[in-house]
Amino acid sequence: MRALRSPARLLGLAALLLALPLCLQAAGSHWVRSLDLCLLYVMLALGMNVVVGYAGLLDLGYVAFYAMGAYLCALLNSAQLSEHFAWAAALSGSGFSTAWWVTVPVAGAVAALLGLLLGAPTLRLRGDYLAVVTLGFGEVLRLLINNLGAEPVNITNGARGIGPVGPLQVFGLDLSRPLLLAGHEIAPVTQHAYLFLALTLATLLACHRLQRSRIGRAWMAIREDEVAAEAMGLPTSRLKLLAFAVGAGFGGVAGAMFSSFQGFISPESFTLQESIFIVAMVVFGGMGHLPGVLLGAVILAGLPEALRYVAGPLQSWSEGRLDAGILRPLLIALTMVGTMLVRPHGLWPAKGRG
């Protein structure tokens, strides 16, 4: 962060970030969509870093908060409730359309409340026991979403999912329609990229301020030695609960953005594999170090797309005997294992850890 305090460097970085979505749009909308998903994963990794990297709590159910934000956004911006509940039809008519400044804070607040409800009875556990409990919580929520789709209480529409989800309108700008600006057309995926970029920078700033605060230093003391931190008078239970709530809030906001961007959500998007993938981003980049987490999230989120151009030639070389659906995950796994053998503390660990 200190390297970015120079005004010239800040201006150069700002210009690069502003130009990146437009340059990718010129190359094709597929690349902009990949950038959108990459930014969503960066937000999720930053939220996970609060729990795993700062407080040292292994959470394998983080995808539950992501799912909560996504489903709240979908319910507040679709016809799902109006079609199945008379009171919702009386309130909204054909369907809800909620302002973004209501949807996003509500998704974050409810996800944070869910984090508090999860953390209150479980944070007395440590290590593997906490990981197993959070893993079970994530799976329970996914199964609950999957089964709340039967009459007479059809809230989530079950495995069929909810859609179409209305797009967010930011300051009167409909992100689902192309925008003409100075004679240039900005596609909807590019507009989402700028919105996600702004939210990612806000999340990064919040995490940086938390890291430098008294609360952040207390989290790191708990991460290094919880017994010693408690002996020094730190309220470890409340601090760990706060870490769960803050991380869950970031996950809920990312889920709301995902729901609006996709226009459709289903339980298949919130499996255990997603939680493990997000944890891997934090560990792969460097736990507790924001630049490392950013690097890990960008690499692991973008690696599947980059390996698309490697898997194709390998499949042709093997005359189709190598399945691309298996080959790409295998190459990602080999990359991660090889990197962790060489850099066991992550690609860019914090000082004193590498």
Sequence and secondary structure as in RCSB ss.txt:
>XXXX:A:sequence
MRALRSPARLLGLAALLLALPLCLQAAGSHWVRSLDLCLLYVMLALGMNVVVGYAGLLDLGYVAFYAMGAYLCAL
LNSAQLSEHFAWAAALSGSGFSTAWWVTVPVAGAVAALLGLLLGAPTLRLRGDYLAVVTLGFGEVLRLLINNLGA
EPVNITNGARGIGPVGPLQVFGLDLSRPLLLAGHEIAPVTQHAYLFLALTLATLLACHRLQRSRIGRAWMAIRED
EVAAEAMGLPTSRLKLLAFAVGAGFGGVAGAMFSSFQGFISPESFTLQESIFIVAMVVFGGMGHLPGVLLGAVIL
AGLPEALRYVAGPLQSWSEGRLDAGILRPLLIALTMVGTMLVRPHGLWPAKGRG
>XXXX:A:secstr
 GGG SHHHHHHHHHHHHHHHHHHHHH HHHHHHHHHHHHHHHHHHHHHIIIIIS    S THHHHHHHHHHHHH
HTSSHHHHH HHHHHHHTT     HHHHHHHHHHHHHHHHHHHHHHHTT  HHHHHHHHHHHHHHHHHHHHHTTS
TT  SS GGG B      EETTEETTS EEETTEEE HHHHHHHHHHHHHHHHHHHHHHHHHSHHHHHHHHHHH 
HHHHHHTT  HHHHHHHHHHHHHHHHHHHHHHHHHHHS B GGGS HHHHHHHHHHHHHH TT HHHHHHHHHHH
HHHHHHHHHHHHHHHHHTTT S HHHHHHHHHHHHHHHHHHH TT SS  TTT 
